[in-house]
């Protein structure tokens, strides 16, 4: 019957083989760590670029919104007429606060009995109309109670 005992030489050879394998693994792990560091640096660089692009697009959107508001304000200001109604006064970017309630209205046109609240959008969506007819109108009535009292 044979036993599975190793000789000293066999054990030394196995330990030497394991040491070589461990050295190869350590070398590969060092390469992997170096590659991960390069990848992390590239990801950080990409994140900075994406953030910059996001800032640029946000600024572009804000500028486009401001240009659109200016266009409508100037166009309406030629006759100060909307829907066949003449208005005596026009304001843009009208902001008012009462307590905790604050709201901003893109264009407001007023005459002795009528008020037009104009929310300018570069591209309008159904939710924008709902917001204007509910929240913006309600806030306007609270913030400018005398304007709608007649």
C-alpha positions, 0 to 999 in steps of 0.5 A: 500500500502506497502512502501519499507522503512527499519527499523533501525534494518534492515538497521543496519543488512544490513550494518553489513552483508556488512561489513562482506562481505567486510572483506571476500573480503579484506581477499581474495584480500590479499591472491590473492596479496600474491599468485601474489607476489609468482607467480611474484617471480617464473616467475623472477626465471624462466626468469633467468633460461631461460636466462642462458639456452639461454646463454649456448646454444649460447655458445654451438653454437659458440663453435660448429661453431669454432670447425667446422671451425677448422676442415675444416681449418685443413683438407684443410691445409693437402694438401692445395688443393680444387677442384683439385686446389693447393693453396699457402696460407690459412687464417682463420677468415680473417677480413678486413675493408675499410671505413664503409665496414667490413667483415669476411671470415672463410677460404680464400685460395690463389695462383697466380691466384685463390682465394677460399672463404670458408664460414663454416657452421655446417648446411648449408641453401640455404640462406647461399649459396645465401649470399656467392655468392652475399654479401660475394663475392661482399664484398671480391672484394671490400676489396681485389681488388688486389686479383682478378685483374688478 
